[in-house]
């Protein structure tokens, strides 16, 4: 999992909310969850960029782990 720690209460709440949705099996696309979080937690464009990069890194890491397990 990415080790970057978000700054700001709203951004931390957004990461937590998105992560809870993903863990609960919510099949909503990550981009849709991020967009909803931006409005739900009144995030700045910089916060939005952070979320997109954070979850892109997480997806890449998960994909690499899956490939390693298949090897």
Secondary structure in CASP SS format (residue, H / E / C, confidence):
PFRMAT SS
TARGET T0000
AUTHOR 0000-0000-0000
METHOD secondary structure of the structure
MODEL  1
X C 1.00
X C 1.00
X C 1.00
X C 1.00
X C 1.00
X C 1.00
X C 1.00
X C 1.00
X H 1.00
X H 1.00
X H 1.00
X H 1.00
X H 1.00
X H 1.00
X H 1.00
X H 1.00
X H 1.00
X H 1.00
X H 1.00
X H 1.00
X H 1.00
X H 1.00
X H 1.00
X C 1.00
X C 1.00
X C 1.00
X C 1.00
X C 1.00
X C 1.00
X H 1.00
X H 1.00
X H 1.00
X H 1.00
X H 1.00
X H 1.00
X H 1.00
X H 1.00
X H 1.00
X H 1.00
X H 1.00
X C 1.00
X C 1.00
X C 1.00
X C 1.00
X H 1.00
X H 1.00
X H 1.00
X H 1.00
X H 1.00
X H 1.00
X H 1.00
X H 1.00
X H 1.00
X H 1.00
X H 1.00
X H 1.00
X H 1.00
X H 1.00
X H 1.00
X H 1.00
X H 1.00
X H 1.00
X H 1.00
X H 1.00
X H 1.00
X H 1.00
X H 1.00
X H 1.00
X H 1.00
X H 1.00
X C 1.00
END
